[in-house]
Amino acid sequence: MWRRICAALLCAPLLSSCAGMAPKDFADGTPPLVLEDYFTGHTKAWGLFEDRFGKVRRQFTVDIEGTRQDGALILHERFLYNDGEREERTWTVRRVAPDRYEGTAGDVVGVARGVASGNAFNWAYRLDLKVGDGTMRVAFDDWMFLQPGGVMLNRAHVTKWGVEIGSVSIFFQKAPPDEGASTTPFQQ
């Protein structure tokens, strides 16, 4: 009896991932999302991390500067968390096929791989996530959806050993050209 229960628990994450979304499900979605076009220039984002029980653990803002260099999209992200912590990450993203992308960043393990389709983009990667004084290696299943008016919604499921530990929700908005690249601090 216990063997069946243990086997069911171990297989549950595998079976649930098979029933999930696929980029092709959004092939007709509009407006079409072209990463290089959307992220070139200044983008602002607001987000939060929820643990697997639905409790909001952290909130943050992000300023993103996107440039194109040697056929790559360079994304410099500056995070400001509601507890005052700051963090930076620089992505180098390359289109490797008409609908496929690969990316690297300092805390990303190996290469991130993504597929674009219609107004959606699915990005999968492993990340050494800073936790206290150490790091924890986690996997991200990251979905972005471009909406009318230049707003993009992002939902990422974060797992460790195939078990969900939480999710990240982010709202992106293109900043007006005359607005500088500065994150508004959280009110404390």
DRENKE-158423 format. One record per residue (C-alpha): x, z, y; residue number from 1; chain. Coordinates in steps of 0.001 Angstrom, whole numbers, plus 500000, padded with zeros to 6 digits. Each point is the difference from the previous one (the first is absolute). Example, Ala and Ser with C-alpha at 12.3 -4.5 7.8 and 13.67 -1.06 7.14 Angstrom:
+--------+--------+--------+-----+--------+
|      X |      Z |      Y | num | chaine |
+--------+--------+--------+-----+--------+
| 512300 | 507800 | 495500 |   1 |      A |
| 501370 | 499340 | 503440 |   2 |      A |
+--------+--------+--------+-----+--------+
//
This chain:
+--------+--------+--------+-----+--------+
|      X |      Z |      Y | num | chaine |
+--------+--------+--------+-----+--------+
| 500000 | 500000 | 500000 |   1 |      A |
| 502736 | 500983 | 502496 |   2 |      A |
| 501935 | 496844 | 499174 |   3 |      A |
| 497008 | 497859 | 500984 |   4 |      A |
| 499548 | 501905 | 503250 |   5 |      A |
| 503710 | 499710 | 500850 |   6 |      A |
| 500000 | 496282 | 499119 |   7 |      A |
| 496923 | 499428 | 502193 |   8 |      A |
| 501613 | 501835 | 502925 |   9 |      A |
| 503224 | 498027 | 499650 |  10 |      A |
| 498161 | 496659 | 499806 |  11 |      A |
| 497565 | 500699 | 502856 |  12 |      A |
| 502390 | 498958 | 502815 |  13 |      A |
| 500852 | 496788 | 498143 |  14 |      A |
| 496374 | 499080 | 499388 |  15 |      A |
| 498895 | 500817 | 503546 |  16 |      A |
| 502755 | 497801 | 501470 |  17 |      A |
| 498784 | 497055 | 497909 |  18 |      A |
| 496522 | 500267 | 501497 |  19 |      A |
| 501284 | 499976 | 503601 |  20 |      A |
| 500072 | 497345 | 502672 |  21 |      A |
| 502065 | 496845 | 499882 |  22 |      A |
| 501216 | 498009 | 503029 |  23 |      A |
| 498050 | 496939 | 498815 |  24 |      A |
| 496772 | 502013 | 500516 |  25 |      A |
| 500561 | 499518 | 503750 |  26 |      A |
| 500995 | 496311 | 500034 |  27 |      A |
| 497041 | 499114 | 502234 |  28 |      A |
| 500431 | 503016 | 502284 |  29 |      A |
| 500379 | 499385 | 503710 |  30 |      A |
| 501781 | 500147 | 502299 |  31 |      A |
| 502966 | 498830 | 497921 |  32 |      A |
| 502882 | 502475 | 499919 |  33 |      A |
| 503466 | 498535 | 500611 |  34 |      A |
| 502419 | 502935 | 500077 |  35 |      A |
| 502593 | 498262 | 502154 |  36 |      A |
| 497418 | 499177 | 502656 |  37 |      A |
| 498248 | 503364 | 499977 |  38 |      A |
| 503072 | 502216 | 500142 |  39 |      A |
| 502182 | 498009 | 502417 |  40 |      A |
| 500056 | 501967 | 503245 |  41 |      A |
| 498691 | 503522 | 500546 |  42 |      A |
| 497411 | 501610 | 497727 |  43 |      A |
| 498627 | 503554 | 500141 |  44 |      A |
| 498621 | 501900 | 497039 |  45 |      A |
| 498259 | 503298 | 499311 |  46 |      A |
| 499813 | 501528 | 496544 |  47 |      A |
| 499661 | 502950 | 497701 |  48 |      A |
| 501037 | 501145 | 496544 |  49 |      A |
| 497425 | 501611 | 497701 |  50 |      A |
| 500980 | 501795 | 496817 |  51 |      A |
| 498241 | 499154 | 496729 |  52 |      A |
| 497343 | 502605 | 500748 |  53 |      A |
| 499039 | 498333 | 503295 |  54 |      A |
| 501682 | 502539 | 502272 |  55 |      A |
| 501681 | 498460 | 503062 |  56 |      A |
| 503615 | 501185 | 499877 |  57 |      A |
| 501575 | 498032 | 502871 |  58 |      A |
| 499005 | 497755 | 502867 |  59 |      A |
| 502304 | 497610 | 501817 |  60 |      A |
| 500383 | 497181 | 502487 |  61 |      A |
| 502349 | 497037 | 499585 |  62 |      A |
| 501533 | 497565 | 502457 |  63 |      A |
| 501107 | 496790 | 498316 |  64 |      A |
| 502258 | 497359 | 501561 |  65 |      A |
| 500057 | 496749 | 498049 |  66 |      A |
| 502585 | 497283 | 500501 |  67 |      A |
| 501000 | 496898 | 498074 |  68 |      A |
| 503626 | 499574 | 499034 |  69 |      A |
| 501537 | 497448 | 497627 |  70 |      A |
| 496681 | 499249 | 498300 |  71 |      A |
| 499078 | 503664 | 499556 |  72 |      A |
| 497491 | 502276 | 501693 |  73 |      A |
| 501744 | 503180 | 501159 |  74 |      A |
| 497642 | 502941 | 500517 |  75 |      A |
| 501388 | 503054 | 501758 |  76 |      A |
| 497537 | 502881 | 499519 |  77 |      A |
| 500133 | 503235 | 502000 |  78 |      A |
| 497776 | 502774 | 498617 |  79 |      A |
| 498863 | 503107 | 501853 |  80 |      A |
| 498252 | 502602 | 497828 |  81 |      A |
| 497501 | 502545 | 501304 |  82 |      A |
| 502491 | 502805 | 499248 |  83 |      A |
| 502553 | 498391 | 502359 |  84 |      A |
| 502234 | 498480 | 497309 |  85 |      A |
| 501317 | 496501 | 500712 |  86 |      A |
| 501080 | 497380 | 497495 |  87 |      A |
| 501186 | 496390 | 500134 |  88 |      A |
| 499964 | 497197 | 497469 |  89 |      A |
| 501139 | 496390 | 500300 |  90 |      A |
| 498530 | 497408 | 497663 |  91 |      A |
| 501452 | 496557 | 499341 |  92 |      A |
| 497184 | 497815 | 498660 |  93 |      A |
| 500411 | 496432 | 498716 |  94 |      A |
| 497428 | 497460 | 498899 |  95 |      A |
| 501182 | 498773 | 496580 |  96 |      A |
| 497016 | 497721 | 499194 |  97 |      A |
| 496918 | 498877 | 501965 |  98 |      A |
| 498113 | 503210 | 499111 |  99 |      A |
| 502843 | 502292 | 498866 | 100 |      A |
| 502276 | 502380 | 501878 | 101 |      A |
| 502920 | 502279 | 499190 | 102 |      A |
| 501272 | 502848 | 502128 | 103 |      A |
| 502675 | 502645 | 500159 | 104 |      A |
| 500504 | 503186 | 502012 | 105 |      A |
| 502475 | 502874 | 499826 | 106 |      A |
| 497714 | 502356 | 498060 | 107 |      A |
| 498345 | 497309 | 497858 | 108 |      A |
| 501327 | 499895 | 496439 | 109 |      A |
| 500814 | 496415 | 499061 | 110 |      A |
| 497772 | 497295 | 501467 | 111 |      A |
| 496418 | 500275 | 501215 | 112 |      A |
| 497828 | 497106 | 498854 | 113 |      A |
| 496863 | 498777 | 501711 | 114 |      A |
| 497260 | 497379 | 499659 | 115 |      A |
| 497915 | 498674 | 502902 | 116 |      A |
| 496560 | 498467 | 499507 | 117 |      A |
| 497398 | 499335 | 502685 | 118 |      A |
| 499827 | 503048 | 502268 | 119 |      A |
| 501699 | 502294 | 497452 | 120 |      A |
| 503532 | 500957 | 499056 | 121 |      A |
| 500984 | 502129 | 496992 | 122 |      A |
| 503436 | 501581 | 500117 | 123 |      A |
| 501509 | 501991 | 497086 | 124 |      A |
| 503208 | 501992 | 500174 | 125 |      A |
| 501773 | 503215 | 499078 | 126 |      A |
| 501160 | 502323 | 502756 | 127 |      A |
| 502223 | 503064 | 500210 | 128 |      A |
| 497553 | 502124 | 501991 | 129 |      A |
| 501463 | 502816 | 502090 | 130 |      A |
| 498478 | 503322 | 498906 | 131 |      A |
| 501440 | 503099 | 501661 | 132 |      A |
| 503771 | 499908 | 499555 | 133 |      A |
| 499858 | 497568 | 497064 | 134 |      A |
| 498368 | 496779 | 498900 | 135 |      A |
| 497430 | 499023 | 497416 | 136 |      A |
| 499889 | 496482 | 498522 | 137 |      A |
| 496443 | 498655 | 500213 | 138 |      A |
| 498256 | 496662 | 499595 | 139 |      A |
| 497785 | 498393 | 502655 | 140 |      A |
| 497145 | 497576 | 499323 | 141 |      A |
| 499422 | 498939 | 503589 | 142 |      A |
| 497055 | 497850 | 501184 | 143 |      A |
| 499624 | 498548 | 503505 | 144 |      A |
| 496864 | 498273 | 501309 | 145 |      A |
| 499959 | 498073 | 503292 | 146 |      A |
| 496733 | 500380 | 501896 | 147 |      A |
| 498541 | 497970 | 502894 | 148 |      A |
| 501524 | 500947 | 503351 | 149 |      A |
| 503518 | 500590 | 498660 | 150 |      A |
| 499315 | 503350 | 498344 | 151 |      A |
| 501535 | 500555 | 496583 | 152 |      A |
| 498953 | 502672 | 497518 | 153 |      A |
| 502490 | 501288 | 497438 | 154 |      A |
| 499389 | 502152 | 496935 | 155 |      A |
| 502820 | 500975 | 497661 | 156 |      A |
| 499754 | 501948 | 496763 | 157 |      A |
| 503074 | 502118 | 499307 | 158 |      A |
| 500883 | 500845 | 496403 | 159 |      A |
| 502702 | 501791 | 498059 | 160 |      A |
| 500366 | 499199 | 496295 | 161 |      A |
| 496721 | 498079 | 500197 | 162 |      A |
| 498009 | 502974 | 501311 | 163 |      A |
| 498544 | 499765 | 503508 | 164 |      A |
| 501411 | 502659 | 502321 | 165 |      A |
| 498238 | 498799 | 503138 | 166 |      A |
| 499115 | 497145 | 502306 | 167 |      A |
| 501005 | 498720 | 503407 | 168 |      A |
| 497500 | 498467 | 502429 | 169 |      A |
| 501295 | 498088 | 503041 | 170 |      A |
| 498329 | 498113 | 502847 | 171 |      A |
| 502191 | 497327 | 501705 | 172 |      A |
| 499362 | 498423 | 503383 | 173 |      A |
| 502022 | 497441 | 501914 | 174 |      A |
| 501229 | 501537 | 503259 | 175 |      A |
| 499394 | 498030 | 503204 | 176 |      A |
| 503171 | 498139 | 501124 | 177 |      A |
| 500354 | 502155 | 503118 | 178 |      A |
| 499835 | 503300 | 498099 | 179 |      A |
| 503370 | 501553 | 499175 | 180 |      A |
| 501098 | 501121 | 496573 | 181 |      A |
| 499393 | 503720 | 500178 | 182 |      A |
| 498125 | 502275 | 497652 | 183 |      A |
| 497530 | 502362 | 501626 | 184 |      A |
| 500808 | 503510 | 498766 | 185 |      A |
| 497347 | 502018 | 498226 | 186 |      A |
| 498365 | 502704 | 502104 | 187 |      A |
| 501070 | 503371 | 498651 | 188 |      A |
+--------+--------+--------+-----+--------+
//
